Amino acid sequence: MSNKAKNEHQDAGFEGIELALTKSERFIEENQKLLIYILTGIILAVVIVIGTKRYYLAPREVNASKEMFMAEKFFDKDSFNLALNGYGTYPGFLQIIDDYGMTKSSNLAKYYAGVCYLNIGDNKNAISYLEKFKTDDILIGASKYSSLGDAYSGDIKYEDAANTYIEGAEKFENNFSSPILLKKAGLVYEELKQYKKAHDVYSRIKTTYPESQEGREMDKYIARVELKAGL
C-alpha cells in the first residue's frame, strides 16, 4: 500500500472516530436531563439499600436475636409448645417470624418452628415452615432435609420423604449426615416395597461412605433387601 493510500485510510479512520464522538456528544446533549434522572435514580437506590441495611435491618436483627433467646432455651429443653408460642413477655418462634421478617433470626425461627411442629406431631405445619427456611450451612441444611423428610414420612407421603432425604444428602454432602439421610431414604423405599431402589441406596452408602457407622452396617441391610426382592 502506498503512503498516499495509507494516509487516506488513516484519515477515513479518524473521520469515523470523530463522527462517532459527534453522535455521542449529540446524544448526551439531547438526553442530558434523562441521563441525570437515571444517574440520580441509581445513586438514590444504592443509598436506600445501604440505609435500609444499616439503619433498619441491622437494629431489627439485634432485637430479634435478643427476643428469640428464650424461645431457643425452651427449644433446648424440649418445651416445644412454649418455644413456638412463647411465655408471658417472652415471644415464641411464631411471633419472631411475624415481627421480624427479612431478618436472619426470622429465617432461623422458621427452622425451629418446623422442628417444633414435627416434635408435637403436626406434620403439615412442620413441612410448611421447613420448606420456607433457607440456609447454606452444611449441617443445618442437612438437618432441615432430615426433619422435612421425617415430616413427609409422618404425613404418609413416602415418595416425597425419600426424594427429600436424597436431595438433602446430595445438596449438603458430607461424611456425617449424608449416609444418615441416604439410610432413611432406603428405609422408606423398603416401606414402599421398592427393594431395588433401597438396594441401590444401601450399596451407595457402602461404596461412598465405607468408614461411616452406616457404611459399616450396610451389609445386613443389603442382604435383607436382596432376600425380599429375590435379587
C-alpha positions in Angstrom: 0.0 0.0 0.0 1.4 3.4 -1.0 1.9 6.2 1.6 -0.9 8.1 0.0 -3.3 5.2 0.4 -2.2 4.7 3.9 -2.8 8.4 4.7 -6.2 8.2 3.1 -7.1 5.1 5.1 -5.9 6.8 8.4 -7.9 9.9 7.6 -11.0 7.8 6.9 -10.5 6.1 10.3 -10.1 9.4 12.1 -13.2 10.8 10.4 -15.2 7.7 11.6 -14.0 8.2 15.2 -14.8 11.9 15.0 -18.3 11.1 13.6 -18.9 8.6 16.4 -17.8 11.1 19.0 -20.0 13.7 17.5 -23.0 11.4 17.6 -22.3 10.5 21.2 -22.0 14.2 22.2 -25.2 15.0 20.4 -27.0 12.1 22.2 -25.7 13.3 25.6 -26.8 16.9 24.8 -30.2 15.8 23.7 -30.8 13.4 26.6 -29.0 15.3 29.3 -32.0 15.5 31.6 -32.9 11.9 31.2 -29.4 10.7 31.9 -29.2 12.9 35.0 -32.5 11.4 36.2 -31.2 7.8 35.6 -28.0 8.5 37.4 -29.8 10.2 40.3 -32.1 7.2 40.5 -29.2 4.7 40.6 -27.5 6.7 43.3 -30.7 7.0 45.3 -31.4 3.2 45.0 -27.9 2.5 46.3 -28.4 4.9 49.2 -31.7 3.4 50.1 -30.3 -0.2 50.1 -27.3 0.8 52.3 -29.6 2.9 54.6 -32.1 0.1 54.9 -29.4 -2.4 55.9 -27.6 -0.1 58.3 -30.5 1.8 60.0 -33.5 -0.6 59.6 -32.4 -4.2 59.2 -29.3 -4.2 61.5 -31.2 -2.9 64.6 -34.1 -5.3 63.9 -31.6 -8.1 63.6 -30.2 -7.3 67.0 -33.6 -7.0 68.6 -34.8 -10.3 67.0 -31.8 -12.2 68.2 -32.3 -10.9 71.8 -36.0 -11.7 71.8 -35.5 -15.2 70.4 -33.1 -16.1 73.2 -35.8 -17.5 75.5 -37.6 -19.4 72.7 -34.3 -21.2 72.0 -34.0 -22.0 75.7 -37.4 -23.6 75.6 -36.4 -25.5 72.5 -33.3 -26.9 74.1 -35.4 -28.2 77.0 -37.9 -29.8 74.5 -40.7 -27.4 75.6 -41.9 -27.2 72.0 -45.2 -25.5 72.6 -43.6 -22.8 74.7 -40.8 -22.4 72.1 -43.5 -22.0 69.4 -45.9 -19.7 71.2 -43.8 -18.0 73.9 -44.5 -17.5 77.5 -45.5 -14.2 79.2 -43.4 -11.4 77.8 -41.1 -13.8 76.0 -42.1 -14.3 72.4 -42.0 -17.7 70.7 -40.7 -18.5 67.2 -44.0 -17.8 65.6 -44.0 -14.2 66.8 -40.4 -13.7 65.8 -41.3 -14.8 62.3 -44.2 -12.3 62.2 -42.5 -9.4 63.9 -39.0 -9.6 62.3 -39.5 -10.6 58.7 -36.4 -10.2 56.4 -34.0 -10.8 59.3 -31.7 -13.8 59.7 -33.4 -14.5 63.0 -36.8 -14.7 61.4 -35.4 -17.2 58.8 -33.8 -19.3 61.5 -37.1 -19.2 63.5 -38.8 -21.0 60.6 -36.4 -23.9 61.0 -37.0 -24.0 64.8 -40.8 -23.8 64.3 -40.7 -26.6 61.7 -38.8 -28.9 64.1 -41.2 -27.9 67.0 -44.2 -28.8 64.9 -42.6 -32.1 63.9 -42.0 -33.0 67.6 -45.6 -32.3 68.6 -46.9 -34.3 65.6 -48.2 -31.5 63.4 -46.5 -32.7 60.2 -48.3 -30.2 57.8 -47.1 -27.2 59.7 -43.7 -28.8 60.1 -43.5 -29.1 56.3 -44.7 -25.6 55.7 -42.1 -23.9 57.9 -39.2 -26.1 57.0 -39.8 -25.5 53.3 -39.6 -21.8 53.9 -36.3 -22.0 55.8 -33.2 -21.2 53.7 -29.6 -21.9 54.6 -26.2 -22.5 53.0 -24.8 -24.1 56.2 -24.0 -27.8 55.5 -25.0 -29.3 58.9 -28.1 -27.1 59.5 -29.1 -27.7 55.8 -28.8 -31.4 56.2 -30.8 -31.3 59.4 -33.5 -29.3 57.7 -33.9 -32.0 55.0 -33.8 -34.8 57.6 -36.6 -33.1 59.5 -38.5 -32.3 56.4 -38.3 -35.9 55.2 -39.4 -37.1 58.6 -42.5 -34.8 58.4 -43.3 -36.1 54.9 -43.0 -39.6 56.2 -45.1 -38.9 59.2 -47.8 -37.5 56.8 -47.6 -40.8 54.8 -46.0 -39.0 51.8 -43.3 -41.6 51.4 -42.2 -40.7 47.9 -41.7 -37.1 48.9 -39.9 -38.3 52.0 -37.4 -40.4 50.1 -36.8 -37.7 47.5 -36.2 -35.2 50.3 -33.7 -37.3 52.1 -31.7 -37.9 48.9 -31.9 -34.2 47.9 -30.5 -33.3 51.3 -27.8 -35.9 51.1 -26.6 -34.5 47.8 -27.2 -30.8 48.3 -25.4 -30.8 51.7 -23.0 -33.6 51.0 -20.7 -34.6 53.9 -19.4 -37.8 55.5 -21.5 -37.5 58.6 -25.1 -36.6 57.6 -25.2 -37.8 54.0 -25.1 -41.5 54.9 -27.8 -41.0 57.6 -30.1 -39.3 55.1 -29.5 -42.0 52.5 -30.2 -44.7 55.0 -33.5 -43.0 55.8 -34.3 -43.0 52.1 -33.5 -46.7 51.9 -35.9 -47.5 54.8 -38.6 -45.5 53.1 -38.1 -47.4 49.9 -38.4 -50.6 51.9 -41.7 -49.4 53.3 -42.8 -48.7 49.7 -41.6 -52.3 48.8 -39.3 -50.6 46.2 -36.5 -53.0 47.1 -34.3 -52.3 44.0 -34.2 -48.6 44.9 -33.5 -49.5 48.6 -30.7 -51.8 47.4 -29.2 -49.1 45.2 -29.2 -46.6 48.1 -27.7 -49.0 50.6 -25.0 -50.0 48.1 -24.2 -46.3 47.5 -23.7 -45.8 51.3 -21.4 -48.8 51.5 -19.3 -47.7 48.5 -19.3 -43.9 49.1 -19.2 -43.8 52.9 -17.5 -47.0 54.0 -15.9 -45.5 57.1 -19.2 -44.1 58.5 -21.3 -46.1 61.0 -24.0 -46.5 58.4 -21.4 -47.7 55.8 -20.1 -50.4 58.2 -23.5 -51.8 58.9 -24.9 -51.8 55.3 -24.1 -55.4 54.5 -27.1 -56.6 56.6 -29.4 -54.1 55.0 -28.3 -55.1 51.5 -28.8 -58.7 52.4 -32.2 -58.0 53.7 -33.5 -56.3 50.6 -31.8 -58.9 48.4 -33.8 -61.6 50.2 -37.1 -59.6 50.0 -36.6 -58.8 46.3 -35.1 -62.1 45.3 -32.0 -60.4 43.9 
